[in-house]
Amino acid sequence: MKVVYADNNATTKVAPEVLEEMLPFFSEYYGNPSSMHIFGGQVAKKIDKARQQVADIIGARPEEILFTSCGTESDNTAILGILRANPGKRHIVTSRVEHPAVYNLCTYLAQNGYHVTELGVDRNGMLNVDELSESVREDTAIVSIMHANNETGVIFPIEEIAGIVKQKGTFLHTDAVQAVGKIPINLAESAIDLLTLSGHKLHAPKGVGALYIRKGTSIAPFIIGGHQEKNRRGGTENVPSIIGLGKACELAKKFMAEEQTRVKQLRDRLESEIVAKAPDAIINGYKSPRLPNTTNISFEYVEGEAILLLLNEKGICASSGSACTSGSLEPSHVLRAMGVPFTAVHGSIRLSLSRYTTTDDVEYMIEHLPPVVRRLREISPYNRDSKFQGHISAGYI
């Protein structure tokens, strides 16, 4: 059976060049980079190279890069690190559409004595920067706003936000896990203080990430142990994965133009054909700037899980939103925050492409997705011809 992978916002395949770069560090170069001898020292030099490669893709300096185990650890390190370094400030500003790594952490903090302001978004998934500006207080320790949404691909005006936060005299953290490698980022010309990225979103392995910490920004360590990472994160480095992340960043920088042209063209064709062939389809966030690889589509009167199951039978791999919440039957908190109609919020799927996506892959999805939606609508008691339709219409947000 043909397999079409369209869930790249959940995870990506490891690039062959990345795997090739990693393999020697499982066998030939197995020294501990903290060791004083030459066998460990040669590994430390390779980590230095990877740190430079990661810094290069975001316009940072290598000493500003902290290696972590994943995007979630980076998010937690940024927020908790600032809070612990500034114990007198107990207010956090974030948004209602953050990834669970930030959203659930802020919920936990709100239950444990911190004050959290959650900013809403409009129907197109966009923040109101004036509301953000008004929300920052004297006791605000940190503002944490994502760069691009993992479910809809909507890109926030992060540089404008950074300028506002800087004027307010507090710290800005951005979860840029979905943005790095897809759109240009230049932190040398930015007021962003902390930025999260994750390896497995840009064709590096799972289990490695990084946190950019602007020079001069003081944070308390999240993992306490040895002197690794300049005393900012204890624990022996995951050497093969760090090497892989460095190579993946080098490749992502090389292929970024392709992401914004060929991949975007494939995404746009996929959207236009699906909307044409599946009436009552809604492209969520289509009026806002979006990542070039991502589309989030709501189909009225059907269940998204049923769509995904039938697509899976055809070999099409997609998702209903964040992989970190895929086990939940609750509708997406992102789409609910956007005010997606009641009749459509449960019928939403996300298709996310990559540089490995082909024209044939897209044509295959165009061939099979609309019939799946039509089939489900025919058997749904909630479609427009149902006797229940009047009751459903009253449920619009």
Secondary structure, 3 states (H helix, E strand, C coil): CCCEECECCCCCCCCHHHHHHHHHHHCCCCCCCCCCCHHHHHHHHHHHHHHHHHHHHHCCCHHHEEEECCHHHHHHHHHHHHHHHCCCCCEEEEECCCCHHHHHHHHHHHCCCCEEEEECECCCCCECHHHHHHHCCCCEEEEECCCECCCCCEECCHHHHHHHHHHHCCEEEEECCCCECCECCCHHHCCCCEEEEEHHHCCCCCCCEEEEECCCCCCCCCCCCCCHHHHCCCCCCCHHHHHHHHHHHHHHHHHHHHHHHHHHHHHHHHHHHHHHHCCCEEECCCCCCECCCEEEEEECCCCHHHHHHHHHHCCEECECCCHHHCCCCCCCHHHHHHCCCHHHHCCEEEEECCCCCCHHHHHHHHHHHHHHHHHHHHHCCCCCCCCCHHHHHCCCC
